[in-house]
């Protein structure tokens, strides 16, 4: 996971986050046979954040 936060002004910032998920699945099936799969998932989140000094 990675992320970047950039201050636009003293109480507003923009951010971007990236996450990579990988899974290698192998299983025996009921009644015979097997399953084998590899999944890769990319996630990107971005937005604005407001900061309040309370």
Buried (B, 14 or more C-beta within 10 A) or exposed (E): EEEEEEEEEEEEBEEEBEEEEEEEEEEEEEEEEEEEEEEEEEEEEEEEEEEEEE
